[in-house]
């Protein structure tokens, strides 16, 4: 497998490790959105959210929470965003499940996506389709 994150886990590529345990690894993003931008990944390779077993996903989320708290306390930021781009169409560049933990401060210039509105009957239609798939 030619996964850059798997190579980081194996120590074949360098990284700025923030945290590591048996199941997860957190390291600084080398192209940060903001100072301290950290990636949290499972040590086993999963391409996206649907592939990872729930037990392992819980381990990753616990690490995301710990990193977020450390960013607030260590960097003195007011908050953070947690993001996961699931599949290339959603902006996923590396095909290894990963969460972005991005430090935020007032006036940092980072904007979230624009919000829209549902037309007549669209919310009910979307709800029906989603519920049928669950």
Buried (B, 14 or more C-beta within 10 A) or exposed (E): EEBBBBBBBEEEEEBEEBBBEEBBBBBBBEEBBBEBBBBBBBBBBBBBBEEBEEEBBEBBBBBBEBBBEBBBEEBEBEEBBBBBBEEEEEEBEBBBBBBBBBBBBEEBEEEEEEEEEEEEEEEEEEEEEEEEEE
